[in-house]
Amino acid sequence: MNTPFAFTKDQLRELAHAALGHARTLGASNALAEVSESTGLSVSTRKMKVETIEHTRDKGLAVSIYIGQRRGHASTSDFSMQAIREVVDAAYNIARFTAEDDAAGLPDPDTLERAPRDLDLFHPWDLSTDTAIDLARRGEQAAFDVSRQIVNSEGANVYTSSGHFVLVNTLGFDAGYAYSRHSVSVAPIARDRRGMQRDDWYTSSRLHGELASPEDVGRYAAQRALARLSAHKLGTRTCPVLFEAPLATGLLGNLVQAASGGALYRKASFLVDSLGKPLFAPHISVHEAPHVPRAGGSSPFDEEGVRGIERDVVSEGVLEGYFLSTYSARKLGMKSTGNAGGSYNLTLDSSLRRPQDDFAAMLRKLGTGLLVTELIGQGVNYVTGDYSRGAAGYWVEQGEIQFPVEEITIAGNLRDMFGKIAAVGADTVIRGSKVSGSVLLENMTIGGS
């Protein structure tokens, strides 16, 4: 396989070990070094004209030095031996003057992944700038071809990136891997006599051959924008709410944020002391699978070298696990869950879900209520769980979409929302490291005119 990198994995490893060697000569009790390199191409067009072309090539070395339980951290993009010595010196001097922290230190040796598996995450795309421009234009053109009401565009983007890294520490951990990510997106604007509406769609994968065609992405994005024309406002009410699948993955993001170690040890989450207690409706489970081959949310180990755990974070509605790094786990008197850096392939599921529960079936389950397809703003208070966000979508009656709606808010509390999940659809989508179908909530408060 042709490599897009300027450095080999062995060269990255030599640089990392050079950093550790110098740390030892200074008297560090422990140290960690990560050396990485990445390359990418991003091309954007708007109304068929090239807007941006970005070629990126980045490299870096980051080192953490421990003097007992005092930690110093520094980084550099210069791979010369002098620069490496200087960055280690800087981290060491920071550690000298940092207060001791009982939770500081390298991971416990028994948590480190000593035999990392190959998850087949590296599939580079030999994409020329001209080809990327052509793909972006094809996506935009397909959107414009859907209807004369597609009058403008926020643009189309074609993106590819590849990277690799090596992570080593003084406990003998020495591993790394290469990875790739690719995407195509289109964001058209539609207009009628009542105004303009925009929407977007994208496709992403570690393998460029698995991406949807730019034409399919453009057409679907255009259809979404057209469907939002002549949007109505709603009066304030309480009703059932169906989160479209891409937005439902955001509910998983809310869970990760609230159940993350950093929020928990700071007492900045409504899920403090919630392990083993009911949180979701009893038919709901949330499964984490770090080692799915080729998946966008997979990794053989976390940012500290700790092995991930395949587990049910939620089982039969009960919260069974938090998302912990080594530091946050120690602050809580617990063990790392291998989540330094976030969650891995987190899937929301329901024991009530059937294969035939597609989007149309979920609309029928909704009956009369609100389908939400866009959320606006960041109105989530993780200390209390209060949730209030701007929204747009469609009013549904007897399982059929009646008209688009805009300029509304939806409000509730995450604990109540999780507990009121009535159904999860089989219309599954993947967004980053989160996987979900559409999610039906028994009710939420809708703020309107």
Secondary structure, DSSP 8 states (H G I E B T S, - for coil): -----SS-HHHHHHHHHHHHHHHHHHT-SEEEEEEEEEEEEEEEEETTEEEEEEEEEEEEEEEEEEETTEEEEEEES--SHHHHHHHHHHHHHHHHTS---TT-SS--GGGB-SS-------------HHHHHHHHHHHHHHHHHH-TTEEEEEEEEEEEEEEEEEEEETTS-EEEEEEEEEEEEEEEEEEETTEEEE--EEEEESSGGGS--HHHHHHHHHHHHHHTTT-B---SEEEEEEE-HHHHHHHHHHHHHHTBHHHHHTT-STTTT-TTSB-S-TTEEEEE-TT-TT-TT--SS-TTSB----EEEEETTEE---B--HHHHHHTTS---S-TT---SEEEEETT--TT--HHHHHHHH-SEEEEEEEES--B-TTT-EEEEEEEEEEEETTEEEEEEEEEEEEEEHHHHHHTEEEE-S--EEETTEEE--EEEEEEEEE--
